Amino acid sequence: MIAEAGLAALWIAAAMALLQLLGGALGLMKGREAAAAIVAPAAIVQAGFALLSFFLLIAVFVRSDMSVLLVAANSHSMKPMIYKVAGTWGNHEGSMLLWVTILSLSGATIALFEKKLRADTRLATLAAQAAIALGFYAFLLFASNPFARITGVLDGAGLNPLLQDPGLAFHPPTLYAGYVGMSAAFSFAVGALVTRNVSPDFARAMRPWILGAWIFLTIGITAGSYWAYYTLGWGGWWFWDPVENASLMPWLAATALLHSVTVLATRDGLRAWTIMLSVLAFSMSMVGTFLVRSGILTSVHSFAVDPERGVFILALLAIYIGGALALFAMRVSTVVEGNRFDMVSREAALVINNLLLSVILVVVLAGTLYPLILESLTGGKISVGAPFFNAMAGPIAVIMMVLLAAGPLLRWRSDRPRMVLDRMAVAILAAAIMLLTLAVFARGIGLLPLLGLVAAALVGVASLAPLWKRKLTRTPLFTLGMVMAHLGCAVSMAGMACDAAFTAENMVSMKANETSQVGPYSVTLLGVRETPGPNYQALEAVLSVRKGTGEPWQMVPQLHQFTDPPMTTNQAAIKTFWNGQLYLVVGENTDGTNFVMRMWWKPFVTLIWLGGILIALGGALSLLGRLQRDIWSARWPWGADKEATA
């Protein structure tokens, strides 16, 4: 009965979404304002039943109820409990239910706590949120029922072994929270267009949602990158897989939107651009959803293989985005131009940065979709990989980093170039020292890594400039957050450049007691043994590692052999040092005595993920600072800082 209760809760949540949409639409009509009273309660009840439905789906996975088709196809009674729970969203239907549950919770949060918006704009926003939710409820109920029953199954097929990792419990929910945050921004934009209220107040109401979504997307992408790095055993941190790109594209759009909405909130500028970016950011979230769940991609990330589901999602994409663009076209003439600014100003730097982010987004989108379009038209298959993306997006990213260094040091509205250069003198000196150091000690370095390290030095020092001559205890949290996020960008850029420039790799066939070299380390294969895991059989290589004449230590990479379903996966052995990571992978047995070993020494690669953590923490500090100031403004409006100083 748990599955039937979950399905019933899903139907009730869908009914509440319909009621919320109808109430919002009627409430905006003249003479029917009374209908608006049902919107907020409907949003709250909807969220409650959606959450109940999701918890009941978790329950059937925990109980290993093999009479539920989804459980039988994606779980196994002998799986560890963490993978039973995480397996709830490690599949197509469960991930979509998680998606719509978070969406409904965001709508309830808007209904309960959003007080900055004008009443009619808030009503239109909740109606738009309900329209989005209703489409996904229809998708679940009519095309992807997560509670469908099956008979005659004694035990399940098991979860994809590549997903049997603690990262599954963390990575997808954070990404979905980011995607749903973009849906909230989209709903705010639609509400503002419907009620002709594109104003700084609207931007200040929308900004926390954008910032929260951006934080979750940053965490999700960073965690997913490291998960793939240590699980797939290929030695890289980003493969430019189409589904990886599908998570990157909303982050790029959200980054541009975050800066644009800040200009609107603080300086009353970029009104139309902010609305357009809101639509674009949600569009990229929907495109990512379509790519992962349409069945047109073959990837560890993709779940669906039924093209009918892809058509359903494509139809939702066309309805939501097409409708929003049509509304934008009809109402753009009513969006009053905001305050103007000079070409040398912080606003101008943010606009140029947004344009560069948009160009990178177009590059990633084109490189992702072109092979799919070509295959559909000609039947031929091609692969667009790292060389294309690095060559096209890399130089733009370096230019963007230079603007990132200058942006916070520019004044609003208008500034003088000479004064800007004076403020950046120390950062420019740091970049020159980095360039000289690399020219002397790293003559073989490639051009792009060279520019990346120089840009990282420039941004790293410039990011701290807003703190010069300020007391940290009196510095607003959102300023500290900006500094930390920009510093995180510099740290990540340095890690990426070091990985590209200085990584040493060695792939060799080894037998017992043979030694090979990678970077400054010598690696000796002591032997290979079998050992049982919780739901797999492991083949592990015992390696003795030594640096120079120092004391040796052991590292043990493994091959995991799963039976439910049958698959072999790698588990890399990674040793982290202050200046990088030693990364060892054992391959298949070639002739009974020799094993393929892949070894990497990756200097400063950990800076990539450290930078991601700093970026997310910076966003969290900024969000906390904004919320703190909003609370103070509500209690003591005469003592609040002016928004224009943000």
VEXDO-850865 format. One line per 10 residues: number of its first residue (from 1); their letters; for each residue z, x, y of C-alpha. Coordinates in nm, 2 decimals. Last residue first. Layout:
NUM = A = Z:X:Y; ...
This chain:
646 = ATAEKDAGWP = -0.23:2.64:4.69; -0.17:2.66:5.07; -0.37:2.34:5.13; -0.12:2.15:4.92; 0.14:2.20:5.19; 0.47:2.30:5.06; 0.72:2.03:5.01; 1.03:1.99:5.22; 0.95:1.67:5.40; 0.84:1.50:5.08
636 = WRASWIDRQL = 1.18:1.55:4.92; 1.20:1.35:4.60; 0.83:1.29:4.54; 0.73:1.63:4.67; 0.99:1.80:4.45; 0.85:1.63:4.14; 0.49:1.72:4.24; 0.61:2.08:4.31; 0.75:2.11:3.96; 0.44:1.96:3.80
626 = RGLLSLAGGL = 0.22:2.21:3.99; 0.45:2.50:3.89; 0.46:2.39:3.53; 0.08:2.37:3.52; 0.04:2.71:3.68; 0.29:2.86:3.44; 0.11:2.70:3.14; -0.23:2.83:3.27; -0.09:3.18:3.30; 0.06:3.15:2.95
616 = AILIGGLWIL = -0.29:3.06:2.82; -0.46:3.35:2.99; -0.18:3.59:2.88; -0.23:3.47:2.52; -0.60:3.52:2.54; -0.55:3.87:2.69; -0.32:3.96:2.40; -0.60:3.83:2.17; -0.86:4.07:2.30; -0.61:4.35:2.36
606 = TVFPKWWMRM = -0.56:4.37:1.99; -0.90:4.55:1.96; -0.75:4.85:2.13; -0.92:5.10:1.89; -1.08:4.94:1.58; -1.07:5.16:1.28; -1.28:4.98:1.01; -1.30:5.01:0.64; -1.51:4.83:0.38; -1.44:4.92:0.02
596 = VFNTGDTNEG = -1.68:4.83:-0.27; -1.51:4.89:-0.60; -1.60:5.13:-0.87; -1.46:5.13:-1.23; -1.62:4.83:-1.40; -1.97:4.87:-1.25; -1.98:4.71:-0.91; -1.63:4.54:-0.88; -1.65:4.31:-0.58; -1.51:4.40:-0.23
586 = VVLYLQGNWF = -1.18:4.52:-0.09; -1.13:4.50:0.28; -0.94:4.74:0.52; -0.87:4.70:0.89; -0.68:4.98:1.08; -0.59:4.83:1.42; -0.57:4.96:1.77; -0.38:5.18:2.02; -0.02:5.06:1.98; -0.07:5.04:1.60
576 = TKIAAQNTTM = -0.15:4.74:1.38; -0.22:4.77:1.01; -0.45:4.51:0.86; -0.52:4.44:0.49; -0.80:4.18:0.47; -0.77:3.87:0.26; -1.12:3.79:0.12; -1.23:3.47:-0.04; -1.37:3.38:-0.38; -1.45:3.01:-0.46
566 = PPDTFQHLQP = -1.40:2.75:-0.73; -1.26:2.43:-0.58; -0.99:2.40:-0.71; -1.03:2.73:-0.91; -0.96:2.98:-0.64; -1.01:3.36:-0.67; -0.85:3.56:-0.39; -0.97:3.91:-0.32; -0.70:4.13:-0.17; -0.63:4.41:0.07
556 = VMQWPEGTGK = -0.31:4.62:-0.01; -0.21:4.89:0.23; 0.03:5.17:0.14; 0.18:5.44:0.36; 0.13:5.82:0.38; 0.35:6.06:0.59; 0.16:6.26:0.84; -0.08:6.55:0.78; -0.38:6.39:0.95; -0.33:6.01:0.94
546 = RVSLVAELAQ = -0.26:5.89:0.59; -0.34:5.57:0.39; -0.27:5.51:0.02; -0.46:5.20:-0.10; -0.36:4.95:-0.37; -0.66:4.72:-0.42; -0.57:4.36:-0.50; -0.73:4.10:-0.72; -0.56:3.77:-0.66; -0.55:3.45:-0.87
536 = YNPGPTERVG = -0.52:3.13:-0.67; -0.28:2.84:-0.62; 0.05:3.01:-0.54; -0.08:3.36:-0.60; -0.10:3.55:-0.92; -0.15:3.93:-0.93; -0.44:4.14:-1.07; -0.45:4.52:-1.02; -0.67:4.78:-0.86; -0.58:5.15:-0.83
526 = LLTVSYPGVQ = -0.47:5.44:-0.61; -0.77:5.42:-0.38; -0.72:5.69:-0.11; -0.78:5.62:0.26; -0.80:5.90:0.52; -0.74:5.80:0.88; -0.86:5.94:1.22; -1.17:5.72:1.22; -1.25:5.61:0.86; -1.24:5.86:0.58
516 = STENAKMSVM = -1.27:5.83:0.21; -1.06:5.93:-0.09; -1.11:5.88:-0.46; -0.80:5.85:-0.68; -0.93:5.53:-0.86; -1.29:5.44:-0.79; -1.47:5.40:-0.46; -1.80:5.25:-0.34; -1.82:5.30:0.04; -1.85:5.11:0.37
506 = NEATFAADCA = -1.72:5.30:0.67; -1.68:5.17:1.03; -1.55:5.33:1.35; -1.51:5.11:1.65; -1.53:5.29:1.99; -1.78:5.11:2.21; -1.79:4.74:2.10; -1.42:4.72:2.02; -1.33:4.90:2.34; -1.54:4.66:2.55
496 = MGAMSVACGL = -1.39:4.35:2.38; -1.04:4.48:2.43; -1.10:4.57:2.80; -1.25:4.22:2.86; -0.94:4.06:2.70; -0.71:4.26:2.92; -0.91:4.18:3.24; -0.92:3.81:3.16; -0.54:3.82:3.09; -0.49:3.97:3.43
486 = HAMVMGLTFL = -0.67:3.67:3.58; -0.44:3.43:3.38; -0.13:3.62:3.48; -0.21:3.63:3.85; -0.31:3.26:3.85; 0.02:3.17:3.67; 0.22:3.37:3.91; 0.06:3.18:4.19; 0.13:2.85:4.01; 0.49:2.95:3.97
476 = PTRTLKRKWL = 0.54:2.99:4.34; 0.66:3.34:4.45; 1.02:3.34:4.58; 1.17:3.52:4.29; 0.87:3.76:4.28; 0.94:3.87:4.63; 0.60:3.94:4.80; 0.46:4.26:4.95; 0.19:4.27:4.68; 0.19:3.98:4.45
466 = PALSAVGVLA = -0.15:3.85:4.54; -0.29:4.20:4.46; -0.19:4.18:4.09; -0.53:4.04:3.99; -0.70:4.32:4.19; -0.56:4.58:3.95; -0.67:4.42:3.63; -0.99:4.29:3.78; -1.12:4.63:3.88; -1.00:4.80:3.56
456 = AAVLGLLPLL = -1.16:4.53:3.35; -1.49:4.56:3.55; -1.49:4.93:3.47; -1.42:4.86:3.10; -1.70:4.60:3.08; -1.95:4.81:3.27; -1.91:5.09:3.02; -1.91:4.84:2.73; -2.25:4.71:2.86; -2.40:5.05:2.92
446 = GIGRAFVALT = -2.32:5.20:2.58; -2.07:5.48:2.54; -2.20:5.82:2.43; -2.05:6.01:2.72; -1.69:5.89:2.65; -1.46:6.16:2.79; -1.63:6.27:3.12; -1.83:5.96:3.22; -1.55:5.74:3.08; -1.29:5.90:3.30
436 = LLMIAAALIA = -1.52:5.88:3.61; -1.59:5.51:3.56; -1.22:5.44:3.51; -1.13:5.63:3.82; -1.39:5.44:4.02; -1.26:5.11:3.89; -0.91:5.20:3.99; -1.03:5.30:4.34; -1.21:4.97:4.37; -0.88:4.79:4.28
426 = VAMRDLVMRP = -0.69:5.00:4.55; -0.95:4.92:4.81; -0.98:4.55:4.74; -0.78:4.43:5.05; -0.99:4.66:5.26; -1.31:4.54:5.10; -1.21:4.18:5.19; -1.14:4.28:5.55; -1.48:4.44:5.58; -1.65:4.13:5.44
416 = RDSRWRLLPG = -1.49:3.89:5.70; -1.35:3.56:5.59; -1.42:3.19:5.62; -1.31:2.85:5.47; -1.03:2.98:5.26; -0.94:3.35:5.26; -1.07:3.59:5.00; -0.82:3.80:4.79; -0.81:3.54:4.51; -1.19:3.56:4.47
406 = AALLVMMIVA = -1.25:3.93:4.48; -1.15:4.03:4.13; -1.29:3.71:3.97; -1.61:3.79:4.16; -1.63:4.12:3.98; -1.55:3.95:3.65; -1.84:3.71:3.70; -2.08:4.00:3.74; -1.95:4.14:3.41; -1.99:3.80:3.24
396 = IPGAMANFFP = -2.34:3.77:3.37; -2.42:4.11:3.21; -2.28:4.00:2.87; -2.43:3.65:2.85; -2.79:3.74:2.78; -2.76:4.07:2.60; -2.45:3.97:2.41; -2.59:3.63:2.32; -2.92:3.77:2.19; -2.77:4.06:2.00
386 = AGVSIKGGTL = -2.49:3.84:1.85; -2.71:3.60:1.67; -3.00:3.36:1.69; -3.12:3.29:1.33; -3.46:3.15:1.24; -3.56:2.88:1.00; -3.90:2.72:0.98; -3.94:2.35:0.92; -4.17:2.32:1.22; -4.01:2.05:1.45
376 = SELILPYLTG = -3.66:2.01:1.29; -3.63:2.38:1.22; -3.73:2.46:1.58; -3.47:2.22:1.72; -3.20:2.36:1.50; -3.29:2.72:1.58; -3.29:2.63:1.96; -2.96:2.45:1.96; -2.71:2.73:1.95; -2.90:2.99:2.16
366 = ALVVVLIVSL = -2.98:2.72:2.42; -2.62:2.60:2.44; -2.49:2.96:2.46; -2.74:3.05:2.74; -2.67:2.72:2.92; -2.30:2.78:2.92; -2.35:3.14:3.04; -2.55:2.99:3.33; -2.28:2.73:3.40; -2.01:3.00:3.41
356 = LLNNIVLAAE = -2.24:3.19:3.66; -2.27:2.87:3.87; -1.89:2.82:3.86; -1.83:3.18:3.97; -2.07:3.12:4.26; -1.89:2.81:4.36; -1.55:2.98:4.33; -1.67:3.27:4.55; -1.80:3.02:4.81; -1.46:2.84:4.82
346 = RSVMDFRNGE = -1.28:3.17:4.86; -1.49:3.25:5.16; -1.78:3.47:5.26; -2.07:3.21:5.24; -1.89:3.00:5.50; -1.72:2.66:5.42; -1.78:2.29:5.46; -1.53:2.01:5.42; -1.63:1.74:5.18; -1.95:1.54:5.16
336 = VVTSVRMAFL = -1.89:1.17:5.10; -1.96:1.05:4.75; -2.13:0.71:4.82; -2.48:0.86:4.76; -2.36:0.98:4.43; -2.29:0.62:4.32; -2.61:0.52:4.14; -2.69:0.86:4.00; -2.33:0.91:3.89; -2.33:0.58:3.72
326 = ALAGGIYIAL = -2.65:0.67:3.53; -2.49:1.01:3.44; -2.18:0.83:3.31; -2.39:0.58:3.11; -2.60:0.86:2.96; -2.29:1.06:2.87; -2.11:0.78:2.71; -2.40:0.59:2.55; -2.60:0.90:2.44; -2.29:1.07:2.29
316 = LALIFVGREP = -2.19:0.76:2.11; -2.54:0.73:1.97; -2.53:1.10:1.86; -2.19:1.02:1.69; -2.35:0.74:1.49; -2.66:0.94:1.41; -2.44:1.22:1.28; -2.25:0.98:1.06; -2.58:0.86:0.92; -2.67:1.22:0.85
306 = DVAFSHVSTL = -2.40:1.24:0.58; -2.30:1.60:0.52; -1.99:1.60:0.72; -1.73:1.88:0.75; -1.85:2.17:0.95; -1.62:2.46:1.02; -1.71:2.67:0.71; -2.06:2.63:0.83; -2.39:2.47:0.73; -2.50:2.28:1.03
296 = IGSRVLFTGV = -2.69:1.95:1.06; -2.42:1.76:0.88; -2.33:1.55:1.19; -1.96:1.64:1.20; -1.94:1.99:1.35; -2.25:1.96:1.57; -2.17:1.61:1.69; -1.81:1.70:1.78; -1.93:2.01:1.97; -2.18:1.80:2.16
286 = MSMSFALVSL = -1.90:1.55:2.24; -1.68:1.83:2.38; -1.98:1.97:2.57; -2.04:1.63:2.72; -1.68:1.61:2.82; -1.72:1.93:3.02; -2.05:1.81:3.17; -1.92:1.48:3.29; -1.62:1.64:3.46; -1.86:1.91:3.59
276 = MITWARLGDR = -2.07:1.64:3.77; -1.76:1.48:3.92; -1.64:1.82:4.05; -1.98:1.91:4.19; -2.00:1.57:4.38; -1.67:1.64:4.56; -1.71:2.02:4.61; -1.47:2.03:4.91; -1.14:1.86:5.02; -0.96:2.19:5.07
266 = TALVTVSHLL = -0.67:2.18:4.83; -0.75:1.91:4.58; -1.13:1.95:4.60; -1.11:2.33:4.58; -0.87:2.30:4.29; -1.11:2.05:4.12; -1.38:2.31:4.13; -1.17:2.59:3.98; -1.06:2.37:3.69; -1.41:2.24:3.64
256 = ATAALWPMLS = -1.56:2.58:3.60; -1.30:2.67:3.34; -1.35:2.34:3.17; -1.72:2.40:3.14; -1.67:2.74:2.99; -1.40:2.60:2.76; -1.62:2.31:2.66; -1.89:2.56:2.55; -1.66:2.79:2.36; -1.56:2.53:2.10
246 = ANEVPDWFWW = -1.93:2.45:2.01; -2.00:2.82:2.02; -1.76:2.87:1.73; -1.95:2.59:1.56; -2.28:2.76:1.61; -2.14:3.09:1.48; -2.15:3.35:1.75; -1.96:3.58:1.51; -1.65:3.65:1.72; -1.36:3.87:1.61
236 = GGWGLTYYAW = -1.54:4.10:1.37; -1.44:4.30:1.06; -1.62:4.09:0.80; -1.32:4.00:0.60; -1.33:3.62:0.65; -0.96:3.57:0.68; -0.83:3.84:0.92; -1.09:3.79:1.19; -1.15:3.42:1.13; -0.79:3.35:1.20
226 = YSGATIGITL = -0.79:3.58:1.50; -1.08:3.40:1.66; -0.94:3.06:1.57; -0.61:3.15:1.74; -0.79:3.26:2.06; -1.02:2.95:2.06; -0.73:2.71:2.00; -0.50:2.87:2.26; -0.77:2.87:2.53; -0.88:2.51:2.44
216 = FIWAGLIWPR = -0.51:2.41:2.47; -0.47:2.57:2.81; -0.80:2.42:2.94; -0.69:2.08:2.83; -0.36:2.11:3.01; -0.54:2.24:3.33; -0.79:1.96:3.32; -0.51:1.70:3.27; -0.30:1.86:3.54; -0.60:1.85:3.78
206 = MARAFDPSVN = -0.69:1.48:3.75; -0.41:1.34:3.98; -0.46:1.62:4.24; -0.84:1.55:4.23; -0.80:1.18:4.28; -0.57:1.25:4.58; -0.82:1.50:4.71; -1.09:1.22:4.71; -1.36:1.07:4.50; -1.24:0.71:4.54
196 = RTVLAGVAFS = -1.56:0.50:4.52; -1.39:0.26:4.27; -1.64:0.30:3.99; -1.70:0.67:4.08; -1.33:0.75:4.08; -1.28:0.57:3.75; -1.57:0.75:3.59; -1.43:1.08:3.71; -1.08:1.00:3.58; -1.23:0.89:3.25
186 = FAASMGVYGA = -1.42:1.23:3.22; -1.10:1.42:3.30; -0.92:1.22:3.02; -1.21:1.30:2.79; -1.17:1.67:2.88; -0.80:1.64:2.78; -0.93:1.50:2.45; -1.13:1.81:2.38; -0.83:2.03:2.46; -0.60:1.84:2.23
176 = YLTPPHFALG = -0.87:1.86:1.96; -0.88:2.24:2.00; -0.50:2.26:1.97; -0.50:2.03:1.67; -0.77:2.23:1.49; -0.61:2.58:1.53; -0.25:2.52:1.43; -0.20:2.38:1.08; -0.54:2.53:0.97; -0.42:2.87:1.09
166 = PDQLLPNLGA = -0.16:2.86:0.81; -0.44:2.93:0.57; -0.62:2.73:0.30; -0.92:2.67:0.52; -1.14:2.93:0.35; -1.02:2.79:0.02; -1.19:2.45:0.10; -0.93:2.20:0.00; -0.89:2.07:-0.35; -1.11:1.86:-0.58
156 = GDLVGTIRAF = -0.84:1.61:-0.65; -0.66:1.51:-0.96; -0.67:1.22:-1.21; -0.96:1.03:-1.05; -1.06:0.70:-1.21; -1.06:0.48:-0.91; -1.14:0.53:-0.54; -1.00:0.37:-0.22; -1.12:0.42:0.14; -0.83:0.51:0.38
146 = PNSAFLLFAY = -1.02:0.76:0.61; -1.30:0.51:0.67; -1.59:0.71:0.81; -1.88:0.48:0.91; -1.75:0.14:0.99; -1.38:0.18:1.07; -1.39:0.55:1.17; -1.70:0.52:1.39; -1.58:0.19:1.54; -1.24:0.35:1.63
136 = FGLAIAAQAA = -1.44:0.64:1.78; -1.64:0.40:2.01; -1.33:0.21:2.10; -1.15:0.53:2.21; -1.43:0.61:2.46; -1.42:0.26:2.60; -1.04:0.26:2.62; -1.05:0.58:2.83; -1.30:0.42:3.07; -1.07:0.11:3.10
126 = LTALRTDARL = -0.77:0.34:3.17; -0.97:0.52:3.44; -1.08:0.19:3.60; -0.72:0.07:3.62; -0.60:0.40:3.77; -0.88:0.38:4.02; -0.78:0.03:4.11; -0.42:0.12:4.16; -0.49:0.43:4.37; -0.40:0.74:4.17
116 = KKEFLAITAG = -0.08:0.94:4.22; 0.14:0.74:3.99; 0.02:0.84:3.64; 0.33:0.83:3.42; 0.31:0.53:3.18; -0.05:0.43:3.18; -0.18:0.79:3.20; 0.06:0.88:2.91; -0.07:0.59:2.71; -0.43:0.70:2.76
106 = SLSLITVWLL = -0.34:1.05:2.65; -0.17:0.91:2.34; -0.49:0.72:2.26; -0.70:1.03:2.28; -0.46:1.23:2.06; -0.49:0.96:1.80; -0.87:0.94:1.84; -0.90:1.32:1.76; -0.65:1.31:1.48; -0.85:1.02:1.32
96 = MSGEHNGWTG = -1.16:1.23:1.36; -1.00:1.53:1.19; -0.89:1.31:0.90; -1.24:1.16:0.85; -1.42:1.49:0.84; -1.18:1.73:0.66; -0.90:1.98:0.74; -0.72:1.71:0.94; -0.50:1.58:0.65; -0.54:1.91:0.48
86 = AVKYIMPKMS = -0.27:2.04:0.72; -0.01:1.83:0.54; -0.13:1.91:0.19; -0.19:2.27:0.30; 0.17:2.31:0.41; 0.29:2.15:0.09; 0.14:2.42:-0.14; -0.15:2.27:-0.35; -0.07:2.17:-0.70; -0.16:1.80:-0.65
76 = HSNAAVLLVS = -0.50:1.88:-0.51; -0.66:1.79:-0.18; -0.99:1.73:-0.01; -1.21:1.50:-0.22; -0.92:1.32:-0.40; -0.73:1.28:-0.07; -1.02:1.14:0.12; -1.11:0.90:-0.17; -0.76:0.75:-0.18; -0.66:0.67:-0.54
66 = MDSRVFVAIL = -0.57:1.04:-0.57; -0.24:0.98:-0.38; -0.12:1.34:-0.35; 0.21:1.21:-0.20; 0.18:1.45:0.10; -0.18:1.35:0.14; -0.09:0.98:0.13; 0.18:1.04:0.39; -0.04:1.23:0.63; -0.27:0.93:0.64
56 = LFFSLLAFGA = 0.04:0.71:0.71; 0.12:0.94:1.00; -0.23:0.90:1.14; -0.21:0.52:1.12; 0.13:0.52:1.29; -0.01:0.73:1.57; -0.30:0.50:1.62; -0.06:0.20:1.61; 0.17:0.35:1.88; -0.12:0.47:2.10
46 = QVIAAPAVIA = -0.27:0.12:2.10; 0.06:-0.03:2.19; 0.08:0.20:2.50; -0.27:0.13:2.61; -0.23:-0.24:2.56; 0.09:-0.24:2.77; -0.10:-0.05:3.05; -0.40:-0.29:3.05; -0.23:-0.63:3.02; -0.14:-0.66:3.39
36 = AAAERGKMLG = -0.50:-0.59:3.50; -0.60:-0.94:3.39; -0.42:-1.08:3.70; -0.69:-0.92:3.92; -0.93:-1.19:3.83; -1.03:-1.32:4.17; -1.25:-1.02:4.26; -1.33:-0.82:3.95; -1.15:-0.49:3.88; -0.90:-0.67:3.66
26 = LAGGLLQLLA = -1.18:-0.81:3.44; -1.30:-0.46:3.35; -0.95:-0.32:3.29; -0.84:-0.62:3.09; -1.16:-0.60:2.88; -1.12:-0.23:2.81; -0.75:-0.26:2.73; -0.81:-0.56:2.50; -1.08:-0.36:2.32; -0.85:-0.06:2.28
16 = MAAAIWLAAL = -0.58:-0.29:2.16; -0.81:-0.43:1.89; -0.90:-0.07:1.79; -0.53:0.01:1.75; -0.48:-0.31:1.54; -0.77:-0.20:1.31; -0.62:0.14:1.27; -0.28:0.00:1.19; -0.44:-0.22:0.92; -0.61:0.09:0.78
6 = GAEAIM = -0.28:0.28:0.76; -0.11:-0.02:0.60; -0.38:-0.04:0.34; -0.34:0.33:0.27; 0.03:0.30:0.23; 0.00:0.00:0.00
